[in-house]
């Protein structure tokens, strides 16, 4: 009897050991695969426990007139996505000569991340709406060579776009300039009294070494200490629990502990108006035509509660209703300052969930829709 019991215990022990070894072996194989094939995720950075090095240092360099520009070469690459920067620092743009060839029409696109195809999700060169716009026009007007420059970058406002326009891009002799700004303007809507120090540190300098600590995109859990050094468990944790964006989510539900303002400094609107005028007058100097987009956004008066959770209001410090008003005020300024035939009104696509990754960045479907409407608006220049 004792021998049978002993035999059963040995069998159970061997089974347990065998299963444990299989599980450990499977885990090690999966862990090695993830580390070799996938980008590294720092759990402490993702949960806001640690301040990461400014990621801009890897892909951008300081620029004297527009704060920063993209470094030439590969911006991002993966199995199904290639995003590049040409030799002049223009993202998702083909290589281009400084001197414009005869019978060539050049289109310059200015804006922020939604124009550059970064931010919400990196978009391949071929999928950005400036690229698609140019391809649509080239297919229709085969008697011309159409070249384009994507002069946008993530984080650019009309300040940076104006700087890039007069200091860099004008030398490429663009014929058409398409301006797409609204969301990024709101970064300075709380700091009007400090606008003279825009993009500078307290000592007047500008670099990528000054990175404020941001809240992580994921909630913190006690078991993070147990899985921190495993890329496999870290990724499983992100996939199962999802992104938190807890500041946004709680602010949408009216949590009083989240300090999102109900308004903004309306003096900032006049700063945008003046920047728009400066860009308009500068474009006239080199005989180009300026088209201004009324930027589409997920943020509207009818945005659903679920979609509001995707809108990062906290980046500007004021809530949903204030954002709706700010967008409408910017649209009104565009109406007042730009001739109607040079306005590309894309607000009909606003508030439609499938068009956006988040508050402002278009999906592939959204980019395609923007390109179709924009190319249609630009046809007058080619007909003439």
HELIX and SHEET records of a PDB file:
HELIX    1   1 UNK A    2  UNK A   37  1                                  36    
HELIX    2   2 UNK A   43  UNK A   46  1                                   4    
HELIX    3   3 UNK A   56  UNK A   59  1                                   4    
HELIX    4   4 UNK A  113  UNK A  116  1                                   4    
HELIX    5   5 UNK A  125  UNK A  127  5                                   3    
HELIX    6   6 UNK A  129  UNK A  140  1                                  12    
HELIX    7   7 UNK A  158  UNK A  167  1                                  10    
HELIX    8   8 UNK A  169  UNK A  172  5                                   4    
HELIX    9   9 UNK A  183  UNK A  188  5                                   6    
HELIX   10  10 UNK A  192  UNK A  197  5                                   6    
HELIX   11  11 UNK A  224  UNK A  227  1                                   4    
HELIX   12  12 UNK A  231  UNK A  241  1                                  11    
HELIX   13  13 UNK A  246  UNK A  252  1                                   7    
HELIX   14  14 UNK A  268  UNK A  285  1                                  18    
HELIX   15  15 UNK A  305  UNK A  308  1                                   4    
HELIX   16  16 UNK A  313  UNK A  315  5                                   3    
HELIX   17  17 UNK A  320  UNK A  337  1                                  18    
HELIX   18  18 UNK A  340  UNK A  342  5                                   3    
HELIX   19  19 UNK A  347  UNK A  349  5                                   3    
HELIX   20  20 UNK A  353  UNK A  355  5                                   3    
HELIX   21  21 UNK A  364  UNK A  383  1                                  20    
SHEET    1   A 2 UNK A  60  UNK A  63  0                                        
SHEET    2   A 2 UNK A  67  UNK A  70 -1                                        
SHEET    1   B 2 UNK A  73  UNK A  77  0                                        
SHEET    2   B 2 UNK A  82  UNK A  85 -1                                        
SHEET    1   C 5 UNK A 145  UNK A 150  0                                        
SHEET    2   C 5 UNK A 104  UNK A 111  1                                        
SHEET    3   C 5 UNK A 176  UNK A 180  1                                        
SHEET    4   C 5 UNK A 289  UNK A 294  1                                        
SHEET    5   C 5 UNK A 343  UNK A 345  1                                        
END                                                                             
